[in-house]
Amino acid sequence: MFKKLFGKEEKIDHEVLVSPMTGEVVDVTEVPDPTFSEKMMGDGIAFKPTDGEVVAPIGGEIVNLFPTKHAIGIKSKAGVEYLIHIGLDTVMLDGEGFTAHVSQGDKVNAGDKLITVDLDFVAEKAKTITPLVITSDVASIEKDINKSVVKGETEVLTVHL
C-alpha cells in the first residue's frame, strides 16, 4: 500500500537460503567434479543427502526443470538464479529414480517439495552429492557449512545482492 502511495519499493539487499536437503552441507569445492569444485557454474555449497526429498531453498519461480529431473533452476523474488544439481553423473539416468513435484513456471515458497529422488538407486549408478550454485552475479555470499542440516529448516547461505 505504501509503495503505491509514495512510489517507493523496499530494496532487498540480501537473501537467506535454507537447506534443500537433509544431510550434511559442505563447500562446493569438495564436489568431485571440476565443473562445480572450480566454480565454473558459480559459487555455492553442496549436500551429502541422507533423505531423497529436495525442497525449495528460497521462494521464487521454477525457471528450469531439466527433462531428466536431475537439475532444477529457481529464480528468487530478488532476481537471483540458483541451480540445484541432484547428484553427479545423474543426467545419464534419464530421469529414472527421480519424481518431479513442480513444473517450469511454477511459483514456490521455501520448503516446498520440488523433487523426490531414490538415493539408493542413484548411489548404485552415480554420486549423490548435490551442488547448489548461484548462477547470477551477486556482491558476496556467506556459507554456513560443515554441519548437519534439515531440509526446509536449516539456514545455509546468505547471498548479498
N, C-alpha and C positions, 0 to 999 in steps of 0.2 A: 504494500500500500504506500509506504513512504517513498519507494522508488518512483512510483507514478507521480506522487506529489512534488518531489524535489528533483527527479531525474537522476538520482544517484543510485548506483548499483554497488552492493557490497563487494569489495575486492577480496578475492581468495588468494592468500599468499603461500598456503601450504595445504597438503592433503596427507591424511594418515590412512595407511592401508592395514587391514587385518589379514591374518594368515588365510590363504585359500585352502589349506590342507592341514590335517592333524599329523604331527610327526616332529621332526627336528628341522630347524631353519639354519642354513649355512650361507656363507658368502658365495656369490655366483662364480668366483674364481676357483671354487672347489668342484665345479661341474666338469666331468671328464670328457669335455668336448670343447675344442678351441673356439668355436662359434660363440659359445656362451662365456667360457672362462676368460677369454681375451676381450670380452665386452664388444664384440663386433656388432651385435644387435642392440646393445645398450647395457647400462649398468643395472644391477639388481641383486637378487637373492635367489636361493634355491631351497627346495624342501626334499627331505628324505621321508616320504609319507609312510604312515602306519595304517591309514584308512583311505579307501578309494573314492571318497566323496570330495569333489572340488567345488568350492563356493566362491562367489564374487568377493574379491578383496576390497572393493570400493564400489560405490554406486555409479552408474553410468549407462552406456549403451554398448551392446554387443556389436562390434564393428567388423569382426571377422570370426567365423566359425569354420575351421578347415573341414572339408568333406570327410576326412579321416577321423575327425573329432579329437585328435591328439593335441590340438592347439587352439587357443581362443584369444581374441583381442578385445579389450574393453577400453572405451574412451570415457574418461571421467567427466563429470559435470564441468570441471575447470578446463577440459580440453586435452588432458594428458592421456597418451595411449600406453597401455600396458599389454604385454603378451605373456600368457601362461602357456608354457610348452610342457605338456604332461609326458614325462619320461624322455629318454633319448632313444633314437632309432625306432621310434614308435610309428612313424609315418608308414613304414613297411608293413605294419599290421593291418593297414587298410580299413581302420575303424573297428576291427574285431577286438572285443573286450572293452569298448567304450560306448556309453549311452549318453547322448546329449539331452539336457532338460530345457535348453533355450535355443532360440534361433537367431540368426543375424538380424539386427534391427531391434531386438527386444531391449527394453529398459530393465535394469536390475538394481537392487539395493545390496549393500554389503551384507554378506551372509547368505544370499540367495543361492540355491543349488544350481550349478552350471552343468557339470558332467560327472557321471559315475564311471569309475574305471575298475576293472578286475585286476588288482595289483598282482595277485599270484600268477595270472596268465601273462601279464606284461613282464614280470620278473623272469619268467621262463624264456622269453624271446627277445627281451630288450632290457633297458635300465629304467628304474622307476624314479630316479632323481628328477625333480621338476623345477626348472628355472621360471622365475617371474622377473621379467625385464621391462625397463622403461624404454619405449621406443621413440619417445618425444624428447626434445631438448628441454632441460629443466635447470634451475640455478644450482641446486645441490640436493643430496639425499643423505638421510641418516638411517643406518641399518641397525636393527636390534636382532643380533644373530647368535648362533651357537647356544641354542636353548630349545627346550620342548615347547611346541605351540599347539593350540587348539583352533581348528578351522572356524572362521567367523567371529572369533573372540580375541585372540592374542594380537596386539599391535606389533607389527614387524618392520614397518617402513614409514618414514616421514619424508615427503617429497616437497621441497621448497621450489616455488614457481618463480 
